[in-house]
Amino acid sequence: MLVHHQLQQLLEIAKPRTLLAAAATVRQAVAGAAPDRGRALEHYGAMAGSYELRTVSGDQWRRQLVLNLAPRPGEVILDVGCGTGRNFEPIQQRIGPGGRLIGIEQSPEMLERAHALVQRRGWTNVELVCASAEEAAIPATADAALLCGVHDVMRSPAALANVLQHVREGGRIVAGGAKWVPWRRSGAVSLNLSTWKLNRECVSTFEGFQRPWSRLNALLPGLHVEEMYFGGGYIASATRSSGATRSGVWRTR
Ligand SMILES: C[S@@+](CC[C@H](N)C(=O)[O-])C[C@H]1O[C@@H](n2cnc3c(N)ncnc32)[C@H](O)[C@@H]1O
């Protein structure tokens, strides 16, 4: 028997606008569409003001990612696609005033909020870079990099290469976010529908949403991946070791 929320979801799917949007998602995923920077900028420009409220349910998840990153006092940390700076506080608590936090974010509207947070908290060890992760001039070599809820970055080899070139040997990389629950799993359609609704404005492509970490894994063999929430989320972690990086990927310094 259908429970109430499943019935609501089915009614929602049946709406013509939802059907069109879902069909576009399928087309885009099948075609393997690359991230679309223009669309991402447009979406985040429009939702910057409501972003934190809309994604507050992800706070526990964010805390888990920072725990896995395990920033230490005095370290240099990259927060890639830092958005409004939702991860700054727990990172700051760990690195302390002797550390350095570098936020990279391509949406000026999102970064403006991150900047306001830094001002409010009086943090003097935070640098914000308004640029795409592909092109950002990252001002330091970091001890660790966080990629929290940044599917577009995870699907961009150029962005990943730029980030990894700025993580020291022995440095840590932790990435995490939403993914499709394997379609054969019971309840997958209903779970993936919720995931799609939550994420459709946060990603510009669903390409690679089955294994969002696959491009990172191509650069960092030995990536450890943990799936959570019945397969609807993941955390991928690795240590950058010189011997373990794939040849041809790294620019020589
Ligand atoms: C879902 S939000 C996550 C924000 C933040 N990490 C958090 O946990 O709340 C994704 C962010 O990544 C940014 N972003 C997407 N593609 C990017 C890219 N190629 N370079 C830099 N930032 C990007 C978006 O503008 C957006 O602020």
Ligand as a Chemical Component Dictionary entry (heavy atoms), coordinates in Angstrom:
data_LIG
# 
_chem_comp.id                   LIG 
_chem_comp.type                 NON-POLYMER 
_chem_comp.pdbx_formal_charge   0 
_chem_comp.three_letter_code    LIG 
# 
loop_
_chem_comp_atom.comp_id 
_chem_comp_atom.atom_id 
_chem_comp_atom.alt_atom_id 
_chem_comp_atom.type_symbol 
_chem_comp_atom.charge 
_chem_comp_atom.model_Cartn_x 
_chem_comp_atom.model_Cartn_y 
_chem_comp_atom.model_Cartn_z 
_chem_comp_atom.pdbx_ordinal 
LIG C1  C1  C 0  25.891 22.734 -2.949  1  
LIG S1  S1  S 1  26.953 24.125 -2.788  2  
LIG C2  C2  C 0  28.034 23.591 -1.457  3  
LIG C3  C3  C 0  28.584 24.760 -0.687  4  
LIG C4  C4  C 0  29.349 24.387 0.565   5  
LIG N1  N1  N 0  30.467 23.534 0.255   6  
LIG C5  C5  C 0  28.439 23.744 1.596   7  
LIG O1  O1  O 0  28.788 22.672 2.130   8  
LIG O2  O2  O -1 27.397 24.333 1.909   9  
LIG C6  C6  C 0  28.048 24.006 -4.199  10 
LIG C7  C7  C 0  28.931 25.228 -4.332  11 
LIG O3  O3  O 0  29.959 24.940 -5.286  12 
LIG C8  C8  C 0  30.143 26.086 -6.106  13 
LIG N2  N2  N 0  30.736 25.621 -7.359  14 
LIG C9  C9  C 0  30.180 24.819 -8.290  15 
LIG N3  N3  N 0  31.040 24.596 -9.293  16 
LIG C10 C10 C 0  32.176 25.257 -8.971  17 
LIG C11 C11 C 0  33.436 25.404 -9.601  18 
LIG N4  N4  N 0  33.704 24.819 -10.762 19 
LIG N5  N5  N 0  34.363 26.168 -9.012  20 
LIG C12 C12 C 0  34.101 26.778 -7.805  21 
LIG N6  N6  N 0  32.934 26.682 -7.173  22 
LIG C13 C13 C 0  31.978 25.923 -7.747  23 
LIG C14 C14 C 0  28.750 26.652 -6.247  24 
LIG O4  O4  O 0  28.762 28.001 -6.666  25 
LIG C15 C15 C 0  28.195 26.446 -4.841  26 
LIG O5  O5  O 0  28.439 27.532 -4.010  27 
# 
loop_
_chem_comp_bond.comp_id 
_chem_comp_bond.atom_id_1 
_chem_comp_bond.atom_id_2 
_chem_comp_bond.value_order 
_chem_comp_bond.pdbx_ordinal 
LIG C1  S1  SING 1  
LIG S1  C2  SING 2  
LIG S1  C6  SING 3  
LIG C2  C3  SING 4  
LIG C3  C4  SING 5  
LIG C4  N1  SING 6  
LIG C4  C5  SING 7  
LIG C5  O1  DOUB 8  
LIG C5  O2  SING 9  
LIG C6  C7  SING 10 
LIG C7  O3  SING 11 
LIG C7  C15 SING 12 
LIG O3  C8  SING 13 
LIG C8  N2  SING 14 
LIG C8  C14 SING 15 
LIG N2  C9  SING 16 
LIG N2  C13 SING 17 
LIG C9  N3  DOUB 18 
LIG N3  C10 SING 19 
LIG C10 C11 SING 20 
LIG C10 C13 DOUB 21 
LIG C11 N4  SING 22 
LIG C11 N5  DOUB 23 
LIG N5  C12 SING 24 
LIG C12 N6  DOUB 25 
LIG N6  C13 SING 26 
LIG C14 O4  SING 27 
LIG C14 C15 SING 28 
LIG C15 O5  SING 29 
# 
